[in-house]
Amino acid sequence: MIDTNALHALVFEGPRAAPARRRRRLLAAALALALAPMSAVHAQTACDADIGGDGVVGASDLSALLSSWGPCVECPADLDGNGDVNAQDLATILTFWDATCSLLPWATTLQAAPDPAVVTSAALRAQISATGLPWRVRDNGSQIEMLLVPPGTFGMGCSASNGWECNSDENPVHPVTLTNAFYMGRYEVTQAQWSSEMGANPSFFTNPSAQVAAGEIPARPVERVTWSMAQEFATSTGLRLPTEAEWEYAYRAGTTTAFHSMPGFETGTNDDQQVVAIAWFAPNAQAQTRPVGQRAANALGLHDMSGNVWEWVNDRYGGYSAAAQTNPTGPKKGSVRVNRGGSVYSSGSVRASRRGSGAVGYTSIDYGFRVARNP
C-alpha cells in the first residue's frame, strides 16, 4: 500500500520540498514497491495524464491524483477508468511526467473532462469523453471559449411548445446524423470580442441602463451584424459559423422538447412559463440585450441559445425533406440565410426548432451570432 499522505508531504510540503528530479526518483521508488505484484500499466497518452488540462503533466496532476486516491466513480484522476484511483494511475502520471499535451494546436485546454456540475447527463459525458478531445477550450486567436459537441443523431424539426405551434418550415421532422465532433462557442460573440478583431463596434446596445452597468456592456452580444459580416469575423479568426443542423443539435443537447434542459427540467420542457430561466426574451428582457451567460445553460454548457440575439448560421434558407440526412449543409443556391434562437424581442421564436431568415446583407439590432470550429 502507498501512504498517500506521507508521499504528498514528501514531495510537496515544507521549505525543503524535493526538487523536480528528486521528486520523480522518490515517487518512482515508492511506485516500484507498490506495483511489484501488479500487471503492466494500460497504454495511455500524455493527454490522459494531464488531469488539470493545462497542457503539461506535472505536480498539479499528481496532487489531484493523490487527493482522489481510492474508490472514485467518474473521477478525472481515474485514468484507466476502473473506478479506483490507485498505483496504476500513479504510474501513468510518472510515465508522462513533464510531457505536454497538444491535441488542439489552435486552442488552450481549460478543462479536459466534462464537468459533472455542468454536463449533468452521464450519457453526454460519456459521449464527450469517447471523442478523446478536451471538453472546454479557449481559441488562441480570438480568445473565445468553446465547448465540445459530440457526434450523434437527432430528430431535426418541429417541437411545439404549449403556447406556440410550429410553422410550416419546421416540418417535416427528419433524422439527421452528425458524424464528427465539433466545437461551439459557449456564448454568443460579444461586443468586446468583435471589437478586438474587427475594430469598430456596430452594435446598437452600447449604452448603460438600469439593468446593465457600463462595465458590463463589452459582454453584451455584438449585434447589427449581417450574415456577411459574421462570416468575415469567422474567416479572420479561423473559426466558422455552425450549420443549421449543428446549431439545433447543440441547442437540444439530447432533448426533444420545445426548450432545452434547465434547472428542474433535465429532459427539457414544453412549458413557456419556464423559459425565463434560460432566455432573455420579450417577457423579461425589457427590450435590451444582456451580458452573455446570465441565464442557465443547456446540458452541454452552452448559454443563450434561446433569446438575447438571433444567431446567424451558415446555411441558405430552404424547406425540409423527410429523408434522413448526414452532415447536411443546406440548399446549394439562394441569397437568404438562416438564423436561429430568437431574441430579446421574441416570445415563441426561442424554441429549439424555430427558424428565422434574412438576406446576407440584412441586419437588425437583435441579429448576432456564435462561432464553431472543427477539431
HELIX and SHEET records of a PDB file:
HELIX    1   1 THR A    4  PHE A   12  1                                   9    
HELIX    2   2 ALA A   20  LEU A   35  1                                  16    
HELIX    3   3 ALA A   46  ALA A   49  1                                   4    
HELIX    4   4 ALA A   59  SER A   67  1                                   9    
HELIX    5   5 ALA A   87  THR A   95  1                                   9    
HELIX    6   6 ALA A  122  ALA A  130  1                                   9    
HELIX    7   7 SER A  168  GLU A  170  5                                   3    
HELIX    8   8 GLN A  191  MET A  198  1                                   8    
HELIX    9   9 ALA A  214  ALA A  219  5                                   6    
HELIX   10  10 TRP A  227  THR A  237  1                                  11    
HELIX   11  11 GLU A  244  ARG A  252  1                                   9    
HELIX   12  12 ASP A  272  ALA A  277  5                                   6    
HELIX   13  13 GLY A  348  VAL A  350  5                                   3    
SHEET    1   A 2 GLY A  70  PRO A  71  0                                        
SHEET    2   A 2 ASP A  84  VAL A  85 -1                                        
SHEET    1   B 5 ALA A 107  GLN A 111  0                                        
SHEET    2   B 5 ARG A 136  ASP A 139 -1                                        
SHEET    3   B 5 GLU A 145  VAL A 149 -1                                        
SHEET    4   B 5 PHE A 182  GLY A 185 -1                                        
SHEET    5   B 5 ALA A 372  ARG A 373 -1                                        
SHEET    1   C 3 GLY A 152  MET A 156  0                                        
SHEET    2   C 3 HIS A 174  LEU A 178 -1                                        
SHEET    3   C 3 GLN A 325  THR A 326  1                                        
SHEET    1   D 4 ARG A 355  ALA A 359  0                                        
SHEET    2   D 4 VAL A 336  ARG A 340 -1                                        
SHEET    3   D 4 TRP A 310  ARG A 316 -1                                        
SHEET    4   D 4 TYR A 367  PHE A 369  1                                        
END                                                                             
